[in-house]
Amino acid sequence: MTDNTDTGPRSHAQDNAPQWRLENEQNTLLMVLSGTWQARTGAIPVFPKDGLPKTPDGHLSFQTSGIQAWDTGLIAFLWDLKRVAHNAGISLDMQTLPGPMRQLLELLPEAPDEPVHHKQPHTPLLEAVGGHAIASMTEVGVVSELAALTAKGAVQTILGRSRMRLSDLLANTSDAGPYALLIVGIVNFLIGAILAFVGAVELQKFAAGVYVASLVGIAMVREMAAVMTAIIMAGRTGGAYAARISTMQGNEEIDALNVFGIQPSTYLILPAVLSLIITMPFLYLYGCLIGMLGGFVVSISMLDITAAGYVHQTVTSFGIGQFIFGFVKSIVFGAFIGLTSCRIGLKAGRSAADVGIAATRAVVVGIVGVIAIDAIFAVIADVLGI
């Protein structure tokens, strides 16, 4: 006989504790239950996995007359017993249980269902490559359509027939322009200073330190100011656009605009894209000047160059065509960052986690896209001889 009761004096609370014991009567197991079996007491025991001995007839009956009160805690205990009995090849005599207790226990399986492992189908290489290619071309088409709708909205704005609010455009322009001057200035100043330092170390070996001004000026005007400013805006403003639109998507604000017949491309995307197109050229010019200032500070402190000589060498090192080239690049960068960020926000999910995912994806796509577009512009400049 197996007994889980204790010997010795007991308190009243211990007398009401859930107790069970096994008795062997005429080669048949008898489970004797007594006490209060309620889950809220936290005293429900766990039936051991090896708690059932082998019997000739393999049956187990119950005696429940000693149970004072019970709830699902007793059912959980009996379910453990039921699974152990199933593994041991012992059948339970359910008829010896009270009706409600028996009905609840019969609803539970003798063993929990095994988890189903779905084998992932193997996709052939060509099919996977083709699927990614089609998805990429589809996304390019969607972004192009979004750009066309935005351009149409811009034309309607010029004609005074757009639904875009001027306050939205001013708010986006203020956020993308004046509020970004500090970070754009710091980064471009440091880039100019680094270029001047590296150039001074190398050019001094050939007594050509004066050409540091040309190096910094051409590098900032032609490449670094536009690219670094675009990368900053992709991380600062592009991520913010994607997070804002994805939050609106989760709050069903985009659905509300569509219900009222208001195109998101005009109401939300157009102010965001126009603000970047307007501010990026000015930030580019600002970055050029600040970058040249960084090179000026380093050159004056490291080289035997006068301020007038540095300025003269900078002015004569490049023409207006270089500024126009960088100006056009900055506009393209601004349009690309605005469109891709808004598109990523529109296709984001509706949970809080999707907001962070959309912001991160917008930053990554913006930075990689800016560098790729800059490579295309480098090829175009080489073909045109700029």
Phi, psi and chi 1 to 4 in degrees:
 res  aa     phi    psi   chi1   chi2   chi3   chi4
   1 MET       -  133.2  179.9  179.7   66.0      -
   2 THR  -100.9  131.3  -56.3      -      -      -
   3 ASP  -137.9  130.0 -167.5  -13.5      -      -
   4 ASN  -103.1   11.5   77.8  -35.1      -      -
   5 THR   -84.1  158.9   58.3      -      -      -
   6 ASP  -104.1  158.1  -61.5  -33.3      -      -
   7 THR  -100.9  160.9   60.8      -      -      -
   8 GLY   105.7  177.5      -      -      -      -
   9 PRO   -67.0  147.9   23.8  -33.1      -      -
  10 ARG  -132.3  152.5  -52.7  167.7 -169.6 -113.9
  11 SER   -85.3  173.6   64.5      -      -      -
  12 HIS   -64.5  -36.7  178.7   71.0      -      -
  13 ALA   -65.6  -35.9      -      -      -      -
  14 GLN   -70.9  -32.7  -70.9  175.2  -30.2      -
  15 ASP   -63.8  -30.7  -69.6  -23.2      -      -
  16 ASN   -87.5   -1.6  -68.2  -27.7      -      -
  17 ALA   -65.9  148.5      -      -      -      -
  18 PRO   -65.7  129.2   23.2  -31.8      -      -
  19 GLN  -133.8  147.7  -60.1  174.5   14.2      -
  20 TRP  -144.4  152.6   63.5  -87.8      -      -
  21 ARG  -154.1  152.9   70.1  176.6 -174.9  -88.8
  22 LEU  -106.5  132.7  -76.1  173.6      -      -
  23 GLU  -123.8  145.0  -62.7  180.0   -5.3      -
  24 ASN  -108.5  105.5 -164.3  -24.2      -      -
  25 GLU  -116.1  112.2  -64.7 -177.2   -7.8      -
  26 GLN    54.4   49.2  -61.6  178.2   -3.8      -
  27 ASN    63.8   18.2  -64.5  -33.3      -      -
  28 THR  -122.3  132.0  -59.6      -      -      -
  29 LEU   -77.1  139.4  -70.9  176.0      -      -
  30 LEU  -126.0  121.9  176.4   66.3      -      -
  31 MET   -94.6  115.6  170.3   69.4   70.9      -
  32 VAL  -101.9  119.9 -179.8      -      -      -
  33 LEU  -113.0  139.5  -59.8  170.4      -      -
  34 SER  -151.8  165.9   61.5      -      -      -
  35 GLY    92.6 -167.4      -      -      -      -
  36 THR  -102.7  116.5  -59.4      -      -      -
  37 TRP  -107.1   81.6  -68.0   76.8      -      -
  38 GLN  -128.1  133.0  -68.8 -179.2  -31.9      -
  39 ALA   -64.0  -30.9      -      -      -      -
  40 ARG   -64.9  -21.3   64.2 -176.8 -178.5 -178.0
  41 THR   -73.1  -21.1   62.4      -      -      -
  42 GLY    70.5   15.0      -      -      -      -
  43 ALA  -112.1   13.6      -      -      -      -
  44 ILE   -68.2  123.1  -58.0  -62.9      -      -
  45 PRO   -75.7  165.0   28.3  -34.0      -      -
  46 VAL  -107.6  125.8  177.6      -      -      -
  47 PHE   -71.1  127.2 -168.7   81.4      -      -
  48 PRO   -67.4  150.3   23.2  -31.9      -      -
  49 LYS   -67.9  -24.8  -65.6 -177.7  178.7 -179.7
  50 ASP  -110.0   29.5   56.1   -9.3      -      -
  51 GLY   -84.1   -4.8      -      -      -      -
  52 LEU  -109.9  118.5  -70.2  178.9      -      -
  53 PRO   -80.6  162.2   29.0  -33.6      -      -
  54 LYS   -74.6  138.8  -66.5  -68.5 -175.7  178.5
  55 THR  -127.9  154.6   58.4      -      -      -
  56 PRO   -61.2  -45.1  -24.9   34.5      -      -
  57 ASP   -89.0  -14.0   62.0   -8.9      -      -
  58 GLY    65.9   37.6      -      -      -      -
  59 HIS  -122.9  151.9  -73.6   80.6      -      -
  60 LEU  -135.6  123.0  174.3   64.2      -      -
  61 SER  -112.5  173.1   58.5      -      -      -
  62 PHE  -125.7  151.4  -63.1   91.9      -      -
  63 GLN  -129.5  112.3  179.8  179.3  -28.3      -
  64 THR  -116.0   14.9   59.6      -      -      -
  65 SER   -67.0  -22.5   58.3      -      -      -
  66 GLY   -86.4   -0.3      -      -      -      -
  67 ILE   -77.4  125.4  -63.9  178.5      -      -
  68 GLN   -89.3  -40.0  -59.4  176.5    9.7      -
  69 ALA  -156.9  150.0      -      -      -      -
  70 TRP  -153.0  159.2   65.4  -84.0      -      -
  71 ASP  -148.9 -152.3   59.9    7.1      -      -
  72 THR   -65.4  -16.8   54.2      -      -      -
  73 GLY   -60.6  -41.0      -      -      -      -
  74 LEU   -66.6  -38.7  175.0   58.1      -      -
  75 ILE   -63.0  -37.9  -56.8  -57.7      -      -
  76 ALA   -64.5  -40.7      -      -      -      -
  77 PHE   -63.6  -45.4  173.9   81.7      -      -
  78 LEU   -65.7  -30.5  -66.8  178.0      -      -
  79 TRP   -68.3  -40.5 -169.6   28.5      -      -
  80 ASP   -58.0  -44.6  -68.8  -21.9      -      -
  81 LEU   -61.4  -40.7  172.2   62.6      -      -
  82 LYS   -63.1  -40.3 -176.2  177.4 -177.8 -179.7
  83 ARG   -71.1  -39.2  -72.8 -179.6  -71.0  178.8
  84 VAL   -64.6  -40.9  173.4      -      -      -
  85 ALA   -64.1  -37.6      -      -      -      -
  86 HIS   -63.2  -43.8  172.8   74.6      -      -
  87 ASN   -68.0  -30.0  -64.7  -28.5      -      -
  88 ALA   -88.2   -3.2      -      -      -      -
  89 GLY    76.0   28.7      -      -      -      -
  90 ILE  -110.6  131.9  -61.9  175.4      -      -
  91 SER   -94.3  144.6   61.4      -      -      -
  92 LEU   -96.2  135.0  -57.6 -178.2      -      -
  93 ASP   -87.7   91.8 -173.6    2.4      -      -
  94 MET   -66.6  -22.7  -64.2  -67.4 -171.9      -
  95 GLN   -67.8  -17.7  -60.3  -58.0  -38.7      -
  96 THR   -85.1    0.6   57.3      -      -      -
  97 LEU   -97.4  151.4  -70.8  173.1      -      -
  98 PRO   -58.6  154.2  -22.8   32.9      -      -
  99 GLY   -55.1  -54.2      -      -      -      -
 100 PRO   -60.5  -39.6  -23.5   33.8      -      -
 101 MET   -65.2  -42.0 -162.9 -179.0  -59.2      -
 102 ARG   -65.5  -41.2 -178.4  177.3   65.2 -106.2
 103 GLN   -64.7  -40.6  -67.4  173.3    1.2      -
 104 LEU   -67.2  -41.2  -70.7  174.2      -      -
 105 LEU   -68.9  -34.2 -172.9   59.6      -      -
 106 GLU   -67.7  -20.2  -72.4  176.7  -12.7      -
 107 LEU   -72.7  -19.5  -65.0  175.3      -      -
 108 LEU   -93.8  139.4  -60.8  173.4      -      -
 109 PRO   -73.0  160.7   27.6  -34.6      -      -
 110 GLU   -70.8  -24.0  -65.0  179.4  -13.1      -
 111 ALA  -146.6  141.2      -      -      -      -
 112 PRO   -63.8  147.1   23.1  -32.4      -      -
 113 ASP   -64.7  140.2  -64.5  -25.4      -      -
 114 GLU   -72.5  137.9  -66.7  -66.6  -28.2      -
 115 PRO   -62.6  139.4   22.3  -32.3      -      -
 116 VAL   -89.9  122.0  179.2      -      -      -
 117 HIS  -100.5  110.8  -61.1  -76.1      -      -
 118 HIS   -85.9  120.8  -62.9  -76.6      -      -
 119 LYS   -76.5  124.8 -174.1  177.2  179.8 -179.9
 120 GLN   -68.9  128.0  -65.1  -66.7  -24.9      -
 121 PRO   -67.5  141.0   24.4  -33.2      -      -
 122 HIS   -80.3  122.9  176.5   69.1      -      -
 123 THR   -93.0  126.3  -56.2      -      -      -
 124 PRO   -59.2  153.3  -22.5   32.8      -      -
 125 LEU   -60.5  -47.3  177.5   60.8      -      -
 126 LEU   -64.1  -38.2  -68.7  179.0      -      -
 127 GLU   -65.5  -40.5 -178.0  179.3  -12.9      -
 128 ALA   -65.6  -44.7      -      -      -      -
 129 VAL   -63.4  -42.9  173.4      -      -      -
 130 GLY   -64.4  -39.3      -      -      -      -
 131 GLY   -63.2  -43.6      -      -      -      -
 132 HIS   -65.6  -38.3  -74.1  -64.6      -      -
 133 ALA   -64.5  -44.7      -      -      -      -
 134 ILE   -63.8  -42.0  -66.6  174.5      -      -
 135 ALA   -63.7  -38.9      -      -      -      -
 136 SER   -67.1  -43.4  -60.3      -      -      -
 137 MET   -66.1  -35.9  -65.5  -56.6  -63.7      -
 138 THR   -63.3  -43.0  -58.3      -      -      -
 139 GLU   -65.6  -38.3 -166.4   63.1   28.0      -
 140 VAL   -61.7  -40.4  170.3      -      -      -
 141 GLY   -64.7  -40.5      -      -      -      -
 142 VAL   -65.0  -43.4  172.4      -      -      -
 143 VAL   -65.1  -37.9  174.4      -      -      -
 144 SER   -64.8  -42.1  -59.6      -      -      -
 145 GLU   -62.9  -39.1 -178.0 -178.5    2.1      -
 146 LEU   -64.7  -38.0 -169.4   61.8      -      -
 147 ALA   -65.6  -39.4      -      -      -      -
 148 ALA   -64.7  -42.7      -      -      -      -
 149 LEU   -64.3  -37.2  -67.7  174.8      -      -
 150 THR   -67.3  -41.8  -55.7      -      -      -
 151 ALA   -64.0  -39.3      -      -      -      -
 152 LYS   -62.4  -41.3  179.1 -179.1  177.6 -179.3
 153 GLY   -63.9  -35.0      -      -      -      -
 154 ALA   -65.8  -41.4      -      -      -      -
 155 VAL   -63.9  -42.5  173.4      -      -      -
 156 GLN   -64.0  -32.3  -68.9  177.2  -15.9      -
 157 THR   -65.6  -43.1  -60.2      -      -      -
 158 ILE   -62.5  -36.7  -63.8  174.5      -      -
 159 LEU   -82.7   -2.0  -60.6  177.8      -      -
 160 GLY    77.6   23.2      -      -      -      -
 161 ARG  -119.2   18.7  -66.3 -177.9  -62.2  179.7
 162 SER   -94.6  152.4  175.2      -      -      -
 163 ARG   -88.9    2.1  -68.9 -172.3  177.2 -176.6
 164 MET   -69.2  133.2 -178.1 -170.6   69.7      -
 165 ARG   -85.3  136.0  -62.8 -174.3  -56.4  178.2
 166 LEU   -63.3  -32.9 -178.1   60.8      -      -
 167 SER   -63.3  -36.4   59.5      -      -      -
 168 ASP   -66.0  -41.8  -68.2  -23.6      -      -
 169 LEU   -64.0  -42.7  178.2   60.9      -      -
 170 LEU   -65.7  -40.3  -66.2  177.4      -      -
 171 ALA   -65.0  -43.9      -      -      -      -
 172 ASN   -67.3  -39.0  -77.3  -81.7      -      -
 173 THR   -65.5  -40.5  -57.3      -      -      -
 174 SER   -64.4  -40.1  176.5      -      -      -
 175 ASP   -70.7  -38.6 -179.4   69.5      -      -
 176 ALA   -83.3  -16.5      -      -      -      -
 177 GLY  -108.2  -86.6      -      -      -      -
 178 PRO   -56.7  -39.1  -25.5   34.2      -      -
 179 TYR   -70.6  -14.3  -67.8  161.0      -      -
 180 ALA   -99.1   -0.3      -      -      -      -
 181 LEU   -63.6  -37.9  -71.6  176.2      -      -
 182 LEU   -64.7  -52.0  179.3   60.3      -      -
 183 ILE   -67.8  -37.4 -178.2   64.5      -      -
 184 VAL   -65.1  -41.6  170.3      -      -      -
 185 GLY   -64.8  -44.9      -      -      -      -
 186 ILE   -62.2  -47.8  -68.6  174.3      -      -
 187 VAL   -65.1  -45.9  171.3      -      -      -
 188 ASN   -69.2  -33.6  -78.2  -76.7      -      -
 189 PHE   -62.0  -44.8 -179.3   88.5      -      -
 190 LEU   -67.1  -37.5  -66.1  175.7      -      -
 191 ILE   -63.4  -45.7  -68.3  -64.7      -      -
 192 GLY   -61.8  -40.2      -      -      -      -
 193 ALA   -65.9  -39.8      -      -      -      -
 194 ILE   -65.9  -43.7  -67.6  170.1      -      -
 195 LEU   -60.8  -41.5  -71.3  173.2      -      -
 196 ALA   -66.8  -39.3      -      -      -      -
 197 PHE   -65.1  -47.3  179.6   78.9      -      -
 198 VAL   -64.8  -42.4  174.3      -      -      -
 199 GLY   -64.8  -39.2      -      -      -      -
 200 ALA   -65.4  -40.5      -      -      -      -
 201 VAL   -61.8  -40.4  170.6      -      -      -
 202 GLU   -83.1  -42.9  -65.8  -61.3  -37.1      -
 203 LEU   -72.5  -24.3  -67.8  176.7      -      -
 204 GLN   -63.7  -26.0  -86.0 -175.9  -41.5      -
 205 LYS   -64.8  -24.2  -60.7  176.3 -178.3  178.2
 206 PHE  -111.5   14.8  -53.6   97.9      -      -
 207 ALA    56.3   38.5      -      -      -      -
 208 ALA  -123.0   37.3      -      -      -      -
 209 GLY   -61.7  -25.5      -      -      -      -
 210 VAL   -64.9  -23.4   68.1      -      -      -
 211 TYR   -80.1    1.0  -68.5  105.0      -      -
 212 VAL   -60.6  -37.0  171.6      -      -      -
 213 ALA   -61.3  -41.6      -      -      -      -
 214 SER   -65.5  -41.4  -59.3      -      -      -
 215 LEU   -60.0  -49.7  170.6   66.2      -      -
 216 VAL   -65.7  -43.9  174.7      -      -      -
 217 GLY   -62.8  -48.1      -      -      -      -
 218 ILE   -66.4  -43.0  -66.8  175.4      -      -
 219 ALA   -63.4  -42.8      -      -      -      -
 220 MET   -70.0  -44.9  -66.1  -56.6  -60.1      -
 221 VAL   -70.6  -40.5  171.4      -      -      -
 222 ARG   -83.3  -38.8 -172.2 -178.5 -179.3   90.5
 223 GLU  -129.5  -62.4  -66.9  -69.1  -20.0      -
 224 MET   -64.7  -41.9  -61.0  -52.3  -61.9      -
 225 ALA   -63.8  -46.0      -      -      -      -
 226 ALA   -66.8  -44.9      -      -      -      -
 227 VAL   -69.0  -48.1  173.0      -      -      -
 228 MET   -65.6  -39.3  -66.1  -52.0  -59.1      -
 229 THR   -64.3  -41.2  -58.7      -      -      -
 230 ALA   -65.0  -40.6      -      -      -      -
 231 ILE   -63.3  -41.5  -70.2  175.6      -      -
 232 ILE   -61.6  -44.2  -66.5  168.9      -      -
 233 MET   -69.8  -31.5  -61.3  -53.7  -70.2      -
 234 ALA   -64.7  -40.5      -      -      -      -
 235 GLY   -77.7  -34.4      -      -      -      -
 236 ARG   -88.0  -54.6 -179.4 -172.6  178.7  -83.4
 237 THR   -92.0  -40.9  -53.4      -      -      -
 238 GLY   -61.7  -44.9      -      -      -      -
 239 GLY   -62.1  -37.2      -      -      -      -
 240 ALA   -66.6  -40.3      -      -      -      -
 241 TYR   -61.7  -46.8  -73.9  167.6      -      -
 242 ALA   -62.9  -41.9      -      -      -      -
 243 ALA   -66.1  -40.6      -      -      -      -
 244 ARG   -65.2  -46.2 -178.4  179.4   66.5 -171.9
 245 ILE   -70.8  -37.4  -65.6  178.1      -      -
 246 SER   -67.1  -33.2   61.6      -      -      -
 247 THR   -65.4  -42.2  -58.4      -      -      -
 248 MET   -63.5  -34.7  -62.9  178.1   67.2      -
 249 GLN   -64.4  -42.9 -174.7   82.2   -2.7      -
 250 GLY   -67.2  -32.8      -      -      -      -
 251 ASN   -84.8    4.8  -66.1  -24.4      -      -
 252 GLU    64.3   23.6  -61.2 -177.7   -6.2      -
 253 GLU   -73.5  -33.6  -62.9  176.8   46.8      -
 254 ILE   -64.7  -41.0  -55.1  -64.3      -      -
 255 ASP   -62.8  -37.7  -62.5  -25.8      -      -
 256 ALA   -65.1  -38.7      -      -      -      -
 257 LEU   -63.7  -42.5  -69.4  176.4      -      -
 258 ASN   -64.9  -36.9  -68.9  -36.2      -      -
 259 VAL   -63.2  -39.2  168.1      -      -      -
 260 PHE   -82.2    3.1  -76.8  103.8      -      -
 261 GLY    78.8   20.2      -      -      -      -
 262 ILE  -100.4  121.3  -59.5  175.0      -      -
 263 GLN   -74.3  126.0  -69.1 -175.5  -14.0      -
 264 PRO   -59.7  -29.4  -24.0   34.1      -      -
 265 SER   -62.4  -30.6   60.3      -      -      -
 266 THR   -91.0  -40.1  -58.3      -      -      -
 267 TYR   -81.7  -35.0 -168.9   76.8      -      -
 268 LEU  -112.1  -48.0  -65.4  175.3      -      -
 269 ILE   -77.5  -39.6  -59.6  176.1      -      -
 270 LEU   -58.2  -48.3 -179.7   58.8      -      -
 271 PRO   -61.9  -36.7  -19.8   31.4      -      -
 272 ALA   -66.8  -45.9      -      -      -      -
 273 VAL   -69.6  -43.8  175.0      -      -      -
 274 LEU   -62.3  -37.4  -77.0 -177.9      -      -
 275 SER   -62.9  -39.0   64.9      -      -      -
 276 LEU   -72.3  -38.7  -76.5  174.3      -      -
 277 ILE   -63.8  -36.4  -68.0  176.0      -      -
 278 ILE   -74.3  -43.6  -66.9  171.6      -      -
 279 THR   -84.6  -28.8   56.8      -      -      -
 280 MET   -59.1  -44.9  -83.1  -66.5  -65.6      -
 281 PRO   -60.0  -40.0  -24.2   35.2      -      -
 282 PHE   -69.1  -38.4  -65.9  101.4      -      -
 283 LEU   -66.1  -32.9  -69.5  174.7      -      -
 284 TYR   -64.5  -47.2  157.6   72.9      -      -
 285 LEU   -62.4  -41.0  -64.5  176.1      -      -
 286 TYR   -62.6  -41.8  171.7   73.0      -      -
 287 GLY   -64.5  -37.3      -      -      -      -
 288 CYS   -61.1  -48.5  -70.8      -      -      -
 289 LEU   -64.0  -44.6  -64.3  176.9      -      -
 290 ILE   -66.7  -38.3  -63.8  -62.1      -      -
 291 GLY   -64.1  -42.2      -      -      -      -
 292 MET   -63.9  -35.6  -66.3  176.4 -168.3      -
 293 LEU   -64.1  -40.1  177.2   61.8      -      -
 294 GLY   -62.6  -42.3      -      -      -      -
 295 GLY   -65.2  -36.2      -      -      -      -
 296 PHE   -62.4  -46.0  173.0   80.6      -      -
 297 VAL   -61.3  -45.3  171.9      -      -      -
 298 VAL   -68.4  -41.4  172.8      -      -      -
 299 SER   -66.0  -43.0  -61.7      -      -      -
 300 ILE   -64.4  -35.3  -65.4  -60.2      -      -
 301 SER   -80.2  -25.1   60.4      -      -      -
 302 MET  -104.9  -30.6  -68.8 -175.5   59.7      -
 303 LEU  -113.4  160.7  -57.3  173.2      -      -
 304 ASP   -87.5   67.8 -172.6   16.3      -      -
 305 ILE  -126.1  138.0  -57.9  176.8      -      -
 306 THR   -84.0  161.0   62.8      -      -      -
 307 ALA   -63.1  -41.7      -      -      -      -
 308 ALA   -64.7  -38.8      -      -      -      -
 309 GLY   -66.4  -39.7      -      -      -      -
 310 TYR   -64.6  -44.0 -175.6   91.4      -      -
 311 VAL   -65.5  -41.6  173.5      -      -      -
 312 HIS   -63.5  -43.8  174.8   74.2      -      -
 313 GLN   -64.7  -35.9 -173.3   64.6   29.2      -
 314 THR   -67.2  -44.5  -60.0      -      -      -
 315 VAL   -65.7  -37.6  173.0      -      -      -
 316 THR   -86.9   -3.3   57.0      -      -      -
 317 SER   -83.2  -19.9   61.1      -      -      -
 318 PHE  -148.5  159.7   52.4   83.7      -      -
 319 GLY  -106.2 -176.1      -      -      -      -
 320 ILE   -67.0  -24.0 -168.9   64.5      -      -
 321 GLY   -61.8  -33.9      -      -      -      -
 322 GLN   -66.3  -38.7  -58.9  -68.1  -20.6      -
 323 PHE   -65.3  -41.8  -88.6  111.0      -      -
 324 ILE   -63.0  -40.9  -64.4  175.5      -      -
 325 PHE   -61.7  -47.6 -176.2   68.3      -      -
 326 GLY   -67.3  -33.5      -      -      -      -
 327 PHE   -62.4  -45.8 -161.3   82.9      -      -
 328 VAL   -64.9  -41.4  172.9      -      -      -
 329 LYS   -60.0  -42.1  -80.3 -155.4  -61.3 -172.9
 330 SER   -63.8  -36.1   64.6      -      -      -
 331 ILE   -66.0  -44.3  -65.7  175.9      -      -
 332 VAL   -64.0  -41.6  175.1      -      -      -
 333 PHE   -60.7  -43.6  -70.9  159.5      -      -
 334 GLY   -62.5  -44.3      -      -      -      -
 335 ALA   -64.6  -41.1      -      -      -      -
 336 PHE   -63.7  -46.2  171.7   78.7      -      -
 337 ILE   -63.3  -43.8  -66.1  170.3      -      -
 338 GLY   -64.0  -45.9      -      -      -      -
 339 LEU   -68.1  -47.8  -73.2  171.7      -      -
 340 THR   -66.2  -38.8   54.4      -      -      -
 341 SER   -65.0  -44.0  -59.8      -      -      -
 342 CYS   -67.3  -37.8  -66.3      -      -      -
 343 ARG   -63.8  -42.9  168.2   57.7 -174.9  165.4
 344 ILE   -63.8  -38.4  -69.2  172.9      -      -
 345 GLY   -65.4  -37.2      -      -      -      -
 346 LEU   -69.4  -33.0  -74.9  175.3      -      -
 347 LYS   -96.1    9.8   70.8  174.1 -175.2  177.7
 348 ALA   -73.4  162.2      -      -      -      -
 349 GLY   -72.8 -172.5      -      -      -      -
 350 ARG  -110.9    9.7  -62.9 -179.6 -179.3  -90.2
 351 SER   -97.7  168.7   66.0      -      -      -
 352 ALA   -66.3  -34.9      -      -      -      -
 353 ALA   -65.2  -31.3      -      -      -      -
 354 ASP   -67.3  -23.5  -68.6  -35.4      -      -
 355 VAL   -65.2  -47.7  176.0      -      -      -
 356 GLY   -64.4  -38.5      -      -      -      -
 357 ILE   -63.8  -42.0  -65.6  173.6      -      -
 358 ALA   -64.5  -42.1      -      -      -      -
 359 ALA   -63.4  -45.0      -      -      -      -
 360 THR   -63.2  -43.4  -57.4      -      -      -
 361 ARG   -65.0  -37.5 -172.4  172.6  -62.7  169.7
 362 ALA   -64.5  -40.4      -      -      -      -
 363 VAL   -65.1  -45.7  173.1      -      -      -
 364 VAL   -64.2  -48.1  173.1      -      -      -
 365 VAL   -63.1  -39.9  171.7      -      -      -
 366 GLY   -63.0  -46.4      -      -      -      -
 367 ILE   -66.9  -47.5  -67.2  174.9      -      -
 368 VAL   -64.2  -41.5  174.8      -      -      -
 369 GLY   -64.4  -39.6      -      -      -      -
 370 VAL   -61.8  -44.2  164.0      -      -      -
 371 ILE   -66.3  -39.0  -63.8  174.9      -      -
 372 ALA   -65.8  -42.8      -      -      -      -
 373 ILE   -65.1  -37.1  -66.3  174.1      -      -
 374 ASP   -63.2  -36.7 -175.7   67.4      -      -
 375 ALA   -64.0  -38.9      -      -      -      -
 376 ILE   -63.7  -42.6  -63.8  174.2      -      -
 377 PHE   -63.9  -33.7  -91.3  103.1      -      -
 378 ALA   -64.7  -40.0      -      -      -      -
 379 VAL   -66.1  -42.8  174.5      -      -      -
 380 ILE   -62.1  -42.2  -65.2  174.1      -      -
 381 ALA   -63.1  -37.5      -      -      -      -
 382 ASP   -67.5  -38.8 -178.7   68.3      -      -
 383 VAL   -66.4  -41.7  171.7      -      -      -
 384 LEU   -80.7   -9.3  -61.8  179.3      -      -
 385 GLY    72.4   29.6      -      -      -      -
 386 ILE   -81.6      -  -60.4  177.4      -      -
